[in-house]
């Protein structure tokens, strides 16, 4: 911005007016004139006027009586008053109304130039600040990065529009609240807290990746660069975090790595299965022959039965690993998911025995219609039910709640009343071969995840309402069925 201003001169004396115009024209300013206060007050607002130089006393009154109206008509103007009739009362009244300068006639050209130059410089600084503020605001509103400002206690001061669009959080939801408690997954809170404390002491960091918890309990992976903001004295007053969403990149990397592992596992298992199948068949054949020659109630018969069980367990393990590594090919059919999980629950009646176990449903009128592979979905619910039955003590309470009302997809909330999942279990639950059981391959939940993802959905651990394990499952709904969902609770007892 140049130092030339648009100036309005309000003066009724022709000689004084001509003299002021000459001075201001020589300095390159754009000058307009008026000969009375009424001429300005009766005109339309003039926001382009940056400076008004006013004679204090004109035929239609004194300036202090009109300053309020002049300020409305000249909303962006600074005011200089020139007068040959100064008095203390009028001067004080003018400064109370925000007048910038007060000059006595006859005004020396250098005095008026210095005053105008000072105002021009002030205007330039203000314009620069406003331009920087607009630029900063534009960055905040249009950037596809996450921008978060925290005070030195970790409470949220501000975040940008992109943060709201991705997470679902609005600033009014979180302002003044602890960022780590509300936006960081529980297993990562201690580590993120340590990074924040170091940043608040002035140590910048970059490339730090951690989860960002959305309002719907989803976790996005963000790579952060953290620094500090300082006040005019150079003291740290807040922490600035700028993050880039790398969730899709990480998912793609993990999917590629998983496919590579699956291919390697598949090749290995295929070889093992080929080599082991004949050996297991020979073992089973030999066991059957031995059983024919051994009485039932003998120690030797028990040992032979133990060999048979071990062979069957080995065969089952090989089959489970082979199934995990094999590509999932779906044979879809239109079903209602409640019929699928009810069938699985019924099939588990023998394994439940006389346990006090109950499946509680909160289902919707549409019955959760979907185009799915029924056998694969039965496998999903069987794994979930068996895990809950193994983890829970009597009475066992498993709940499935339909949350698909008003959505295009089916959302199921699955929970039990067991001991729940530790932070490590939550983080590694879907990792292949991770298990806390004495027996088992640790592939059950990995297979569950692969089946659901093959249907275009997802499964994730969410925070339980009270205790136990809790999962949120999303699957595509049959588009042909548009019934609305309304709550209806039922239960299936053991």
Beta strands, then each sheet from edge to edge (+ up, - down):
strand 1: 6-10
strand 2: 30-34
strand 3: 51-55
strand 4: 57-58
strand 5: 61-62
strand 6: 78-83
strand 7: 101-104
strand 8: 146-150
strand 9: 156-159
strand 10: 205-213
strand 11: 219-230
strand 12: 236-245
strand 13: 333-336
strand 14: 357-363
strand 15: 369-372
strand 16: 396-402
strand 17: 409-416
strand 18: 458-461
strand 19: 470-476
strand 20: 488-493
sheet 1: 2+ 1+ 3+ 6+ 7+
sheet 2: 4+ 5-
sheet 3: 9+ 8- 12+ 11- 10+
sheet 4: 13+ 15-
sheet 5: 18+ 19- 17+ 16- 14- 20+
end
